[in-house]
Amino acid sequence: MCTFSYFSLSRRHTFSINIPLQKQPLPGYPEHPLTIGEHIRKKRMDLGLLQREVAEIIGVTESSIWNWEHGVEPELQYNPRIINFLGYVPFDCPDDTIGRLAWYKRAMGMSLYLLGEVMGRDAEQLSDWLSGRHKPCRINREKIERFLEEQGLEKNGCQPWVQNSNGDIRELTQANPFFSRNTYQLLGKSAAAE
């Protein structure tokens, strides 16, 4: 509340004006982001960063950030870095086994070939399962569930990230429950070194 005084020749007037001070959203600010690009734009605007600065953080070009913010879907390989920048996973996790496997593949930025290597499965078989052309038998569903549990994805959720003591989200490539030793070995990293 602001109080103003107004003086005239004959008398003194005092009045109060109540001015609500609310931060106006910036033009183009996504209140309820739906796409990955909208999530990136929201986080960027919240932090007051330029597209160029976000591009440096994620490790892409400025034009990639612009394209993502304007509706182009990022390539799979950039998803782990985008998730680390955002601090959360911008897409929903399904409840079913195959849906969670697809979520894992997307969040990790893995190709079918790499996922097949990590799981010890043929990439074509995974493609059939993930596309819905074929359903895995009971034994294969159990193996997929075991694999997902080894990666830190429990049946009731897909949030494998934890915050470290600084409050930062741990990187996907750091030693955490989301990566098993087999995944590190396939990616050419030493789990002990991480």
N, C-alpha and C positions, 0 to 999 in steps of 0.2 A: 504494500500500500504506500502510495506517495502522497505527501501533503504539500499543497501549494498555497502560497499567500499571494493575494492580489490587493494592491493598494490603489485606492482612488482618492480624489481630493476630499471627498466628504467622509468616507469611512474605510475601515480595513475589512477585507473579506478573506476568510480562510475556508478552503474546501479540500476534500480528499477525493482522489480518484483511485479506484482499484484496477490495476492493470495486471492481468494474469500473464506471467512470463513463461511461456511454453516454447520449448525448442521446436521449431518447425522442421519437418523432414526435408532433407535435401532433394532436389529434383532427381528423379530416377532411383530413389532409395526404395528397395524392395521390402515392404513391411512384412510380407509373408512369402518368403522365397520358395519356389517350387523346383527350379532347375539348379544344377550345380553352378552354372554361371551366375544365377541370382544369389546363391549363397556366397559365392566369392565376392560379388559386388557389395553385398550387405556387410560382410566382414571387413572388406577394404575401406568402405565408407565409415564404418564404426571406428576403425583404427586411424582414419585420416590419411591413408596411403594413396599414392598414385599407382596407376596400372603398371608403370615401369618398375616401381618398388616391389609390387607383388610378383611381377615376372621374375625379378632377381631372387626373391625368396623361394619361389616354386622351382625356378631353374628353366624357364621358358622365355619366349620372346614377348614383348609388349603386345604385339598383334595377336598372339595366342590368347592372352587375357581378354583383349577386346572382343575377339571372336566368341570366347566362352560366355562373356557377359551379354552377348547379343544372340544367344541361342544355339551356338555350335557346341555339340557335345565333346568334351575333352577325350583324347585318346586314353585307352585303358591304362597305359603305362604311367600316366601322370596322376592317377587317382590317389596313390599313397601320399604323394607330396601335397596334393590338394587337401586331403583329410588332415594331414599334419598342420597345414596352414590354418584351416578352419577350427581345428580342435575338436571336431566331431565328424561323424559320418553323415553326409547330407542325403542319404537315401535309406529307405525303410528296409527293415529286415523281415523277411517272411517267416512264418512258423514252420513250414514243411521242410523236410530234409534237403530236397533238391533245391528249393528256393534259398536255403541258407548256404548251400554249396555255391550257387550262383552269386550270392551276396559276397561270400569270401573271395571268390575269383575276381569280382569287380573291385572290392575294397583293396585287394592286394595288387591290382593292376596286372594280373597274370593272364597269359595266353592259355588257350586250351592245351597246347603242347607242354608248357611249363607246369600247369596244374596236373596234367597227366603224369609227368615225371615225378612230381612231389608225392602224388597219391599212389604211384605204381600202377597206373591205368593207361589204357590206350586213349589218345586224344579224341578219336572218332567215337568211342564208346561214351566218353564224357559229353561230347557234342550231342549225341542222341538223347542222353538223359536230360541235359540242360535245355534242349529245344523242345522236349516233350514228345519226340518221335517214339521213344521207348521209355518204359519205366524200369528202374532197377529191381531185381528180385529181392526178396527179403534179406538174403545173405549180403548182397551188395549194399543194400540200405543200411544194414548194421555196420558194414565196413566204412561207409561214408560217415555215419554218426560217430564212430570211433575216431576217424580222421579229424572231424570237426572238433571233437572234444580234446584231442591232442593239441589242436591249434588254439585252444582256449575259448571256443565257441560252445557254450552250453546249450542245451535244448530249449531253454526259455529265453535266450537272447543272443544278440550278435555284437555286443559292445566289449571287445577284448582290450581296448585301450585303458590304461590307468594313468593317473597323474603322478609325476615325480614330486620330490620335495619342493621344487620351485613352483609347482602348480602347472607346469607345462605338460602337454600330452607327449608321451614317449613316442619316438619315431617307430614306424613299422619295422624298420630294419635293425632296431636295437633288440637286445636280448629281452624278450618278454614272452608271456604265455602264447602270444599270437603266432610266434614262429617256433617250430620244433627244430631240433638239431638237423633232421633230414632236409628241411627247407633251407637252412643255412648252407649245408654241404652242396646242395644243388645249385644254389646261387653263388657258390665259390667263396663263401665267407666262413670264417672260423667262429663257431659259437663261443669258444673260450675267449677269443680276442674281443668280442663285443662286450 
